C-alpha cells in the first residue's frame, strides 16, 4: 500500500514526505492530531493506531462542523479527515484549509470511498496526503509524517 502526497502532485507519484510533525517528535514536544470521522469505531481504531506510534495527543470529531471548530480551538498539527463526514464534508474542509497560511502542518484524507482518479484533485484542494482504506500502520505513520515505533508491528485497518 502506498499513499499519495502533494509534494509531487504534478506527476501524482506516491512519496513519503518529511514534515514539521516529525521534527516536533524528535524535539520532544507532543504532536496534536485531530481525527474527523462520523463512525465512532473508525475514530477509536485510528486513536488506538496513532497511540501505538508514540506519545501523540489525539482528539476526535464526529462531523465536519465540529471538526472545523476543533481545528480553530485545538490547533492540531495534523488533521486526518474522512471525505464523507456529515455537515461540512471532507472536500469542503480541504478547500477551506488547504491553502491558508495558518493551517495544520498536515492535512490527510483517509476514506474507503475513493478511487485513484480522485487523488490528484484532493491534492490540488490542499491535502498533503491521501490514505485509501484499508491501510497498514506504516502507511498511517508515513502519511502523518511520523515513524513507526515498532516497525515489525502488523496493524491493518480495515475501515470502510
C-alpha positions as CSV (number, residue, x, y, z in Angstrom):
1,X,0.0,0.0,0.0
2,X,1.2,3.5,-0.8
3,X,-0.2,6.8,-0.2
4,X,-0.3,9.8,-2.5
5,X,1.4,13.1,-1.5
6,X,1.1,16.5,-2.9
7,X,4.8,17.0,-2.7
8,X,4.8,15.5,-6.2
9,X,1.2,16.2,-7.3
10,X,2.2,17.2,-10.9
11,X,3.1,13.6,-11.6
12,X,0.9,12.1,-8.9
13,X,3.8,9.9,-7.7
14,X,3.5,8.3,-4.3
15,X,6.2,9.5,-1.9
16,X,6.8,9.6,1.9
17,X,7.4,13.3,2.9
18,X,9.3,14.6,5.9
19,X,7.3,17.1,8.0
20,X,7.4,19.5,10.8
21,X,5.5,16.9,12.8
22,X,8.5,14.6,12.7
23,X,10.8,17.4,13.8
24,X,8.5,18.1,16.7
25,X,8.5,14.4,17.7
26,X,12.3,14.5,17.7
27,X,12.4,17.7,19.8
28,X,10.2,16.1,22.5
29,X,7.0,18.2,22.1
30,X,3.7,16.4,21.6
31,X,2.2,16.4,18.2
32,X,-1.6,17.1,18.3
33,X,-3.6,15.1,15.8
34,X,-7.3,15.6,15.0
35,X,-9.3,12.7,13.5
36,X,-12.6,13.7,11.8
37,X,-14.8,10.8,11.0
38,X,-18.5,10.1,11.6
39,X,-18.0,6.4,12.5
40,X,-17.2,6.0,16.3
41,X,-15.4,2.7,15.6
42,X,-13.2,4.3,13.0
43,X,-12.4,7.2,15.3
44,X,-11.5,4.7,18.1
45,X,-9.4,2.5,15.9
46,X,-7.4,5.4,14.5
47,X,-7.0,6.8,18.0
48,X,-5.5,3.5,19.2
49,X,-3.4,3.1,16.0
50,X,-1.9,6.5,16.4
51,X,-1.3,5.7,20.1
52,X,0.9,2.7,19.0
53,X,3.1,5.1,17.0
54,X,4.1,7.1,20.1
55,X,3.1,9.7,22.6
56,X,0.8,11.8,20.5
57,X,-2.2,13.9,21.6
58,X,-5.2,12.7,19.7
59,X,-8.6,14.4,19.6
60,X,-11.6,13.3,17.5
61,X,-14.7,15.0,15.9
62,X,-17.8,13.2,14.6
63,X,-18.7,15.6,11.9
64,X,-17.2,18.4,9.7
65,X,-18.7,21.3,11.6
66,X,-17.3,20.0,14.9
67,X,-14.0,19.3,13.2
68,X,-13.7,22.8,11.9
69,X,-14.5,24.3,15.3
70,X,-11.9,22.0,16.9
71,X,-9.3,23.0,14.3
72,X,-9.7,26.6,15.4
73,X,-9.7,25.8,19.1
74,X,-7.3,22.8,19.3
75,X,-4.8,24.0,16.7
76,X,-3.8,20.4,15.7
77,X,-0.5,19.8,13.8
78,X,-2.1,17.1,11.8
79,X,-5.7,16.5,10.6
80,X,-7.0,13.2,9.4
81,X,-10.4,13.6,7.7
82,X,-12.8,11.2,6.0
83,X,-14.4,12.6,2.8
84,X,-18.0,11.8,3.7
85,X,-18.4,13.2,7.2
86,X,-21.8,14.8,7.8
87,X,-22.3,18.6,7.8
88,X,-19.2,20.1,6.4
89,X,-17.7,17.3,4.2
90,X,-14.0,16.4,3.8
91,X,-13.9,18.2,0.4
92,X,-15.1,21.4,1.9
93,X,-12.7,21.1,4.9
94,X,-9.8,20.7,2.4
95,X,-11.0,23.7,0.3
96,X,-11.3,25.9,3.4
97,X,-8.0,24.9,5.0
98,X,-5.8,23.6,2.1
99,X,-4.1,26.8,1.1
100,X,-4.4,29.0,4.1
101,X,-1.3,30.4,5.6
102,X,-2.3,29.3,9.1
103,X,-3.3,25.7,8.6
104,X,-2.3,22.4,10.2
105,X,1.1,21.1,9.1
106,X,-0.5,18.0,7.6
107,X,-4.0,17.5,6.1
108,X,-4.6,13.9,5.3
109,X,-7.6,12.4,3.6
110,X,-8.5,8.8,4.6
111,X,-11.5,7.1,3.1
112,X,-12.8,3.8,1.8
113,X,-14.9,5.5,-0.8
114,X,-12.4,6.9,-3.3
115,X,-10.6,5.8,-6.4
116,X,-7.1,6.7,-7.6
117,X,-8.6,9.2,-10.1
118,X,-9.6,11.4,-7.1
119,X,-6.1,11.6,-5.7
120,X,-4.8,14.5,-7.8
121,X,-8.0,16.5,-7.2
122,X,-7.7,16.0,-3.4
123,X,-4.0,17.1,-3.5
124,X,-4.9,20.2,-5.5
125,X,-7.6,21.1,-2.9
126,X,-4.8,21.1,-0.3
127,X,-4.4,17.6,1.0
128,X,-0.9,16.7,1.9
129,X,-1.5,13.0,1.6
130,X,-4.3,10.7,0.6
131,X,-4.6,7.4,2.5
132,X,-7.1,5.0,1.0
133,X,-8.6,2.3,3.3
134,X,-7.7,-0.3,4.2
135,X,-4.2,0.7,5.2
136,X,-1.3,-0.6,7.2
137,X,0.1,1.1,10.3
138,X,3.3,2.0,8.4
139,X,1.2,3.8,5.8
140,X,-0.6,5.8,8.5
141,X,2.7,6.7,10.1
142,X,4.1,7.8,6.7
143,X,1.0,9.9,5.9
144,X,1.2,11.6,9.2
145,X,4.9,12.2,8.8
146,X,5.7,10.0,11.8
147,X,7.9,7.0,12.4
148,X,6.5,3.7,13.4
149,X,7.6,2.9,17.0
150,X,7.7,-0.8,16.3
151,X,8.3,-1.4,12.5
152,X,7.5,-5.1,12.8
153,X,4.0,-4.5,14.2
154,X,1.5,-5.6,11.6
155,X,-1.6,-3.5,12.1
156,X,-4.0,-3.3,9.2
157,X,-7.1,-1.1,9.5
158,X,-10.0,-2.5,7.5
159,X,-12.2,0.5,7.8
160,X,-14.8,1.3,5.2
